[in-house]
Amino acid sequence: MDILTLDKVSKSFGAKRILNEISFSVPQGSIFGFIGQNGAGKTTTMKMILGLLKKDQGEIYVAGEKVSFGQNVTNQYIGYLPDVPEFYEYMTPFEYLILCGKITGMSKNVAAERAKELLEKVGLLGEKRRIRGFSRGMKQRLGVAQALMNRPKLLICDEPTSALDPLGRKELLDILVQAKKETTILFSTHILSDVERICDQIAFLHGGELVLQGNLEEIKSKHVSNDLEIEFQNRNDMQEFLAQYEDGEEFSSMGVRYEAKTEKEMLCMMQYMWERNICPQKIERLEASLEDLFMEVVGR
């Protein structure tokens, strides 16, 4: 079952076309990477999914129900984490989640149990400080807890790691992987390494259109790289190899990265090393990265 479906959705601001008939579906129980450069139209798409911005054409469905601008009935199924979440900073995290629970119709006891459960998941259980004293990473983790408070079917995360340090990014990504056990996640970002780490499905947004989408592993398997990393046992062997294959590039004291353009060229290279008794420690065929795929599809 698909939790979210966009069918030929378009949006313009004046004469500028932001989205041009984009269509994609987010399967239940997945982490869906919605990828694009800054300004590509990701946040515009999020706002239309939430019914906060009027689309020019097309249809959007959440949990099988049509989304209508200004009538946010489908938002009962959605939890939302913006890139910079805002809070009542005079509250503690527990007090804030209790308030969020009450707003959605929870009793105080149910809200308190759910708040404790989520604060433990995001590493903030027992935190007594007011939110104003939180770091950016702590606020993002609290934002995830707030977005999950009402057990949504779809969690939308709009650039959640863009301003975090490496440790904060790791903590938040780990939390999202755990959250996948209870909800589906639409993960909007321009940080490709984050997508490779946690996403099952992806869609690349570029120039107002989706230029690549599908299962991440299947996409990567169809774009096998011809780049090889070869690690030698000594520098003499490496220098002899580079004398023959001048396009090779050193990446370490004993390692060379080389692009074998064809399978035949790869076999000839291995035969060359065998004939000269060069025994490498390792030969690894590199997998195409998301950055490689993105550059390929946008023609750069």
Contacts in CASP RR format, 6 or more apart in sequence:
PFRMAT RR
TARGET T0000
AUTHOR 0000-0000-0000
METHOD contacts of the structure
MODEL  1
MDILTLDKVSKSFGAKRILNEISFSVPQGSIFGFIGQNGAGKTTTMKMIL
GLLKKDQGEIYVAGEKVSFGQNVTNQYIGYLPDVPEFYEYMTPFEYLILC
GKITGMSKNVAAERAKELLEKVGLLGEKRRIRGFSRGMKQRLGVAQALMN
RPKLLICDEPTSALDPLGRKELLDILVQAKKETTILFSTHILSDVERICD
QIAFLHGGELVLQGNLEEIKSKHVSNDLEIEFQNRNDMQEFLAQYEDGEE
FSSMGVRYEAKTEKEMLCMMQYMWERNICPQKIERLEASLEDLFMEVVGR
1 27 0 8 1.000
1 28 0 8 1.000
2 25 0 8 1.000
2 26 0 8 1.000
2 27 0 8 1.000
2 28 0 8 1.000
3 26 0 8 1.000
3 27 0 8 1.000
3 28 0 8 1.000
3 29 0 8 1.000
3 62 0 8 1.000
3 63 0 8 1.000
3 77 0 8 1.000
3 153 0 8 1.000
3 154 0 8 1.000
3 184 0 8 1.000
4 25 0 8 1.000
4 26 0 8 1.000
4 32 0 8 1.000
4 49 0 8 1.000
4 60 0 8 1.000
4 61 0 8 1.000
4 62 0 8 1.000
4 154 0 8 1.000
4 184 0 8 1.000
4 186 0 8 1.000
5 24 0 8 1.000
5 25 0 8 1.000
5 26 0 8 1.000
5 59 0 8 1.000
5 60 0 8 1.000
5 61 0 8 1.000
5 64 0 8 1.000
6 22 0 8 1.000
6 23 0 8 1.000
6 24 0 8 1.000
6 25 0 8 1.000
6 45 0 8 1.000
6 49 0 8 1.000
6 58 0 8 1.000
6 59 0 8 1.000
6 60 0 8 1.000
7 23 0 8 1.000
7 58 0 8 1.000
7 59 0 8 1.000
7 60 0 8 1.000
7 61 0 8 1.000
8 21 0 8 1.000
8 22 0 8 1.000
8 23 0 8 1.000
8 57 0 8 1.000
8 58 0 8 1.000
8 59 0 8 1.000
9 19 0 8 1.000
9 21 0 8 1.000
9 22 0 8 1.000
9 23 0 8 1.000
9 45 0 8 1.000
9 48 0 8 1.000
9 55 0 8 1.000
9 57 0 8 1.000
9 58 0 8 1.000
9 59 0 8 1.000
9 60 0 8 1.000
10 17 0 8 1.000
10 19 0 8 1.000
10 20 0 8 1.000
10 21 0 8 1.000
10 22 0 8 1.000
10 55 0 8 1.000
10 56 0 8 1.000
10 57 0 8 1.000
10 58 0 8 1.000
11 17 0 8 1.000
11 18 0 8 1.000
11 19 0 8 1.000
11 44 0 8 1.000
11 48 0 8 1.000
11 53 0 8 1.000
11 55 0 8 1.000
11 56 0 8 1.000
12 18 0 8 1.000
12 56 0 8 1.000
17 208 0 8 1.000
18 41 0 8 1.000
18 44 0 8 1.000
18 208 0 8 1.000
19 41 0 8 1.000
19 44 0 8 1.000
19 45 0 8 1.000
19 208 0 8 1.000
20 207 0 8 1.000
20 208 0 8 1.000
20 209 0 8 1.000
21 57 0 8 1.000
21 58 0 8 1.000
21 209 0 8 1.000
22 45 0 8 1.000
22 205 0 8 1.000
22 208 0 8 1.000
22 209 0 8 1.000
22 210 0 8 1.000
23 210 0 8 1.000
24 203 0 8 1.000
24 210 0 8 1.000
24 213 0 8 1.000
26 32 0 8 1.000
26 154 0 8 1.000
26 184 0 8 1.000
26 186 0 8 1.000
26 201 0 8 1.000
27 184 0 8 1.000
27 200 0 8 1.000
27 201 0 8 1.000
28 153 0 8 1.000
28 184 0 8 1.000
29 180 0 8 1.000
29 183 0 8 1.000
29 184 0 8 1.000
30 180 0 8 1.000
30 184 0 8 1.000
30 185 0 8 1.000
30 200 0 8 1.000
30 201 0 8 1.000
31 176 0 8 1.000
31 177 0 8 1.000
31 180 0 8 1.000
31 184 0 8 1.000
31 185 0 8 1.000
31 187 0 8 1.000
31 198 0 8 1.000
31 199 0 8 1.000
31 200 0 8 1.000
31 201 0 8 1.000
32 184 0 8 1.000
32 185 0 8 1.000
32 186 0 8 1.000
32 187 0 8 1.000
32 199 0 8 1.000
32 200 0 8 1.000
32 201 0 8 1.000
32 202 0 8 1.000
32 203 0 8 1.000
33 186 0 8 1.000
33 187 0 8 1.000
33 188 0 8 1.000
33 189 0 8 1.000
33 195 0 8 1.000
33 199 0 8 1.000
33 201 0 8 1.000
33 202 0 8 1.000
33 203 0 8 1.000
34 42 0 8 1.000
34 45 0 8 1.000
34 186 0 8 1.000
34 187 0 8 1.000
34 188 0 8 1.000
34 189 0 8 1.000
34 202 0 8 1.000
34 203 0 8 1.000
34 205 0 8 1.000
35 188 0 8 1.000
35 189 0 8 1.000
35 190 0 8 1.000
35 192 0 8 1.000
35 195 0 8 1.000
35 202 0 8 1.000
35 203 0 8 1.000
35 204 0 8 1.000
35 205 0 8 1.000
35 290 0 8 1.000
35 294 0 8 1.000
36 42 0 8 1.000
36 189 0 8 1.000
36 190 0 8 1.000
36 204 0 8 1.000
36 205 0 8 1.000
36 206 0 8 1.000
37 190 0 8 1.000
37 206 0 8 1.000
38 190 0 8 1.000
40 190 0 8 1.000
40 205 0 8 1.000
40 206 0 8 1.000
40 207 0 8 1.000
40 208 0 8 1.000
41 205 0 8 1.000
41 208 0 8 1.000
42 158 0 8 1.000
42 159 0 8 1.000
42 188 0 8 1.000
42 189 0 8 1.000
42 190 0 8 1.000
42 205 0 8 1.000
43 158 0 8 1.000
43 159 0 8 1.000
43 188 0 8 1.000
44 53 0 8 1.000
45 188 0 8 1.000
45 205 0 8 1.000
46 80 0 8 1.000
46 156 0 8 1.000
46 158 0 8 1.000
46 186 0 8 1.000
46 188 0 8 1.000
47 53 0 8 1.000
48 54 0 8 1.000
48 55 0 8 1.000
48 60 0 8 1.000
48 67 0 8 1.000
48 69 0 8 1.000
49 60 0 8 1.000
49 62 0 8 1.000
49 67 0 8 1.000
49 78 0 8 1.000
49 156 0 8 1.000
49 186 0 8 1.000
50 67 0 8 1.000
50 72 0 8 1.000
50 75 0 8 1.000
50 78 0 8 1.000
50 80 0 8 1.000
50 156 0 8 1.000
51 67 0 8 1.000
51 68 0 8 1.000
51 69 0 8 1.000
51 70 0 8 1.000
51 71 0 8 1.000
51 72 0 8 1.000
51 74 0 8 1.000
51 75 0 8 1.000
52 69 0 8 1.000
52 70 0 8 1.000
52 72 0 8 1.000
53 69 0 8 1.000
54 69 0 8 1.000
55 69 0 8 1.000
59 66 0 8 1.000
59 67 0 8 1.000
60 66 0 8 1.000
60 67 0 8 1.000
61 67 0 8 1.000
62 74 0 8 1.000
62 77 0 8 1.000
62 78 0 8 1.000
62 153 0 8 1.000
62 154 0 8 1.000
63 74 0 8 1.000
63 77 0 8 1.000
63 153 0 8 1.000
63 154 0 8 1.000
65 73 0 8 1.000
65 74 0 8 1.000
65 77 0 8 1.000
66 74 0 8 1.000
67 74 0 8 1.000
76 150 0 8 1.000
77 152 0 8 1.000
77 153 0 8 1.000
77 154 0 8 1.000
78 152 0 8 1.000
78 153 0 8 1.000
78 154 0 8 1.000
78 155 0 8 1.000
78 156 0 8 1.000
79 147 0 8 1.000
79 148 0 8 1.000
79 150 0 8 1.000
79 152 0 8 1.000
79 154 0 8 1.000
79 155 0 8 1.000
79 156 0 8 1.000
80 147 0 8 1.000
80 155 0 8 1.000
80 156 0 8 1.000
80 158 0 8 1.000
81 140 0 8 1.000
81 143 0 8 1.000
81 144 0 8 1.000
81 146 0 8 1.000
81 147 0 8 1.000
81 155 0 8 1.000
81 156 0 8 1.000
81 157 0 8 1.000
81 158 0 8 1.000
81 160 0 8 1.000
82 158 0 8 1.000
83 158 0 8 1.000
83 159 0 8 1.000
83 160 0 8 1.000
83 162 0 8 1.000
83 163 0 8 1.000
84 163 0 8 1.000
85 139 0 8 1.000
85 140 0 8 1.000
85 142 0 8 1.000
85 143 0 8 1.000
85 146 0 8 1.000
87 96 0 8 1.000
87 131 0 8 1.000
87 139 0 8 1.000
87 142 0 8 1.000
87 143 0 8 1.000
88 96 0 8 1.000
88 99 0 8 1.000
88 131 0 8 1.000
89 130 0 8 1.000
89 131 0 8 1.000
89 132 0 8 1.000
89 133 0 8 1.000
90 130 0 8 1.000
90 131 0 8 1.000
90 132 0 8 1.000
91 99 0 8 1.000
91 130 0 8 1.000
91 131 0 8 1.000
92 127 0 8 1.000
92 128 0 8 1.000
92 129 0 8 1.000
92 130 0 8 1.000
92 131 0 8 1.000
93 119 0 8 1.000
93 124 0 8 1.000
93 127 0 8 1.000
93 131 0 8 1.000
93 142 0 8 1.000
93 145 0 8 1.000
94 112 0 8 1.000
94 115 0 8 1.000
94 116 0 8 1.000
94 119 0 8 1.000
94 126 0 8 1.000
94 127 0 8 1.000
96 131 0 8 1.000
96 142 0 8 1.000
96 146 0 8 1.000
97 111 0 8 1.000
97 114 0 8 1.000
97 115 0 8 1.000
97 118 0 8 1.000
97 119 0 8 1.000
97 145 0 8 1.000
97 146 0 8 1.000
97 149 0 8 1.000
98 108 0 8 1.000
98 111 0 8 1.000
98 112 0 8 1.000
98 115 0 8 1.000
100 111 0 8 1.000
100 146 0 8 1.000
100 149 0 8 1.000
100 150 0 8 1.000
101 111 0 8 1.000
101 114 0 8 1.000
101 115 0 8 1.000
101 149 0 8 1.000
101 150 0 8 1.000
102 108 0 8 1.000
102 111 0 8 1.000
104 149 0 8 1.000
104 150 0 8 1.000
106 114 0 8 1.000
106 150 0 8 1.000
111 149 0 8 1.000
114 149 0 8 1.000
115 145 0 8 1.000
115 149 0 8 1.000
116 125 0 8 1.000
118 145 0 8 1.000
118 148 0 8 1.000
118 149 0 8 1.000
119 125 0 8 1.000
119 126 0 8 1.000
119 127 0 8 1.000
119 145 0 8 1.000
121 145 0 8 1.000
121 175 0 8 1.000
121 178 0 8 1.000
121 179 0 8 1.000
122 141 0 8 1.000
122 142 0 8 1.000
122 144 0 8 1.000
122 145 0 8 1.000
122 175 0 8 1.000
123 141 0 8 1.000
124 138 0 8 1.000
124 141 0 8 1.000
124 142 0 8 1.000
124 145 0 8 1.000
127 138 0 8 1.000
131 139 0 8 1.000
131 142 0 8 1.000
134 142 0 8 1.000
136 163 0 8 1.000
136 164 0 8 1.000
137 164 0 8 1.000
137 168 0 8 1.000
137 171 0 8 1.000
137 172 0 8 1.000
140 160 0 8 1.000
140 161 0 8 1.000
140 164 0 8 1.000
140 168 0 8 1.000
140 172 0 8 1.000
141 171 0 8 1.000
141 172 0 8 1.000
141 175 0 8 1.000
144 155 0 8 1.000
144 157 0 8 1.000
144 160 0 8 1.000
144 172 0 8 1.000
144 175 0 8 1.000
144 176 0 8 1.000
144 179 0 8 1.000
147 155 0 8 1.000
147 156 0 8 1.000
147 157 0 8 1.000
148 155 0 8 1.000
148 179 0 8 1.000
148 182 0 8 1.000
148 183 0 8 1.000
151 182 0 8 1.000
151 183 0 8 1.000
152 183 0 8 1.000
153 183 0 8 1.000
153 184 0 8 1.000
154 183 0 8 1.000
154 184 0 8 1.000
154 185 0 8 1.000
154 186 0 8 1.000
155 176 0 8 1.000
155 179 0 8 1.000
155 183 0 8 1.000
155 184 0 8 1.000
155 185 0 8 1.000
155 186 0 8 1.000
156 185 0 8 1.000
156 186 0 8 1.000
156 188 0 8 1.000
157 176 0 8 1.000
157 185 0 8 1.000
157 186 0 8 1.000
157 187 0 8 1.000
157 188 0 8 1.000
157 189 0 8 1.000
158 188 0 8 1.000
159 188 0 8 1.000
159 189 0 8 1.000
159 190 0 8 1.000
160 172 0 8 1.000
160 176 0 8 1.000
160 187 0 8 1.000
160 189 0 8 1.000
161 168 0 8 1.000
161 169 0 8 1.000
161 172 0 8 1.000
161 173 0 8 1.000
161 189 0 8 1.000
161 191 0 8 1.000
161 194 0 8 1.000
162 189 0 8 1.000
162 190 0 8 1.000
162 191 0 8 1.000
164 172 0 8 1.000
169 191 0 8 1.000
169 194 0 8 1.000
173 194 0 8 1.000
173 197 0 8 1.000
173 198 0 8 1.000
176 185 0 8 1.000
176 187 0 8 1.000
176 198 0 8 1.000
177 198 0 8 1.000
179 185 0 8 1.000
187 194 0 8 1.000
187 195 0 8 1.000
187 198 0 8 1.000
187 199 0 8 1.000
189 195 0 8 1.000
192 289 0 8 1.000
192 290 0 8 1.000
192 291 0 8 1.000
192 294 0 8 1.000
193 290 0 8 1.000
195 202 0 8 1.000
195 216 0 8 1.000
195 290 0 8 1.000
196 216 0 8 1.000
196 289 0 8 1.000
196 290 0 8 1.000
199 216 0 8 1.000
200 215 0 8 1.000
200 216 0 8 1.000
201 213 0 8 1.000
201 214 0 8 1.000
201 215 0 8 1.000
201 216 0 8 1.000
202 212 0 8 1.000
202 213 0 8 1.000
202 214 0 8 1.000
202 216 0 8 1.000
202 219 0 8 1.000
202 290 0 8 1.000
203 210 0 8 1.000
203 212 0 8 1.000
203 213 0 8 1.000
203 214 0 8 1.000
204 210 0 8 1.000
204 211 0 8 1.000
204 212 0 8 1.000
204 213 0 8 1.000
204 293 0 8 1.000
204 294 0 8 1.000
204 297 0 8 1.000
205 211 0 8 1.000
206 294 0 8 1.000
206 297 0 8 1.000
206 298 0 8 1.000
211 297 0 8 1.000
211 298 0 8 1.000
212 219 0 8 1.000
212 293 0 8 1.000
212 294 0 8 1.000
212 297 0 8 1.000
219 293 0 8 1.000
220 287 0 8 1.000
220 288 0 8 1.000
220 290 0 8 1.000
220 293 0 8 1.000
223 288 0 8 1.000
223 292 0 8 1.000
223 293 0 8 1.000
223 296 0 8 1.000
224 285 0 8 1.000
224 287 0 8 1.000
224 288 0 8 1.000
225 285 0 8 1.000
225 286 0 8 1.000
225 287 0 8 1.000
225 288 0 8 1.000
225 292 0 8 1.000
226 259 0 8 1.000
226 260 0 8 1.000
226 261 0 8 1.000
226 262 0 8 1.000
226 266 0 8 1.000
226 285 0 8 1.000
227 257 0 8 1.000
227 258 0 8 1.000
227 259 0 8 1.000
227 285 0 8 1.000
227 286 0 8 1.000
228 257 0 8 1.000
228 258 0 8 1.000
228 259 0 8 1.000
228 260 0 8 1.000
228 266 0 8 1.000
228 283 0 8 1.000
228 284 0 8 1.000
228 285 0 8 1.000
228 286 0 8 1.000
229 251 0 8 1.000
229 255 0 8 1.000
229 256 0 8 1.000
229 257 0 8 1.000
229 282 0 8 1.000
229 283 0 8 1.000
229 284 0 8 1.000
229 286 0 8 1.000
230 241 0 8 1.000
230 255 0 8 1.000
230 256 0 8 1.000
230 257 0 8 1.000
230 258 0 8 1.000
230 280 0 8 1.000
230 282 0 8 1.000
230 283 0 8 1.000
230 284 0 8 1.000
231 252 0 8 1.000
231 254 0 8 1.000
231 255 0 8 1.000
231 280 0 8 1.000
231 281 0 8 1.000
231 282 0 8 1.000
231 283 0 8 1.000
232 238 0 8 1.000
232 241 0 8 1.000
232 254 0 8 1.000
232 255 0 8 1.000
232 256 0 8 1.000
232 278 0 8 1.000
232 280 0 8 1.000
232 281 0 8 1.000
233 254 0 8 1.000
233 279 0 8 1.000
233 280 0 8 1.000
233 281 0 8 1.000
234 254 0 8 1.000
235 253 0 8 1.000
235 254 0 8 1.000
237 278 0 8 1.000
237 279 0 8 1.000
237 280 0 8 1.000
238 250 0 8 1.000
238 254 0 8 1.000
238 255 0 8 1.000
238 256 0 8 1.000
240 276 0 8 1.000
240 278 0 8 1.000
241 256 0 8 1.000
241 272 0 8 1.000
241 273 0 8 1.000
241 278 0 8 1.000
242 248 0 8 1.000
242 250 0 8 1.000
242 256 0 8 1.000
244 272 0 8 1.000
245 256 0 8 1.000
245 258 0 8 1.000
245 269 0 8 1.000
247 258 0 8 1.000
247 259 0 8 1.000
248 256 0 8 1.000
248 257 0 8 1.000
248 258 0 8 1.000
248 259 0 8 1.000
249 256 0 8 1.000
249 257 0 8 1.000
249 258 0 8 1.000
250 256 0 8 1.000
250 257 0 8 1.000
251 257 0 8 1.000
254 281 0 8 1.000
257 286 0 8 1.000
258 269 0 8 1.000
260 266 0 8 1.000
260 269 0 8 1.000
270 283 0 8 1.000
272 278 0 8 1.000
273 279 0 8 1.000
273 280 0 8 1.000
END
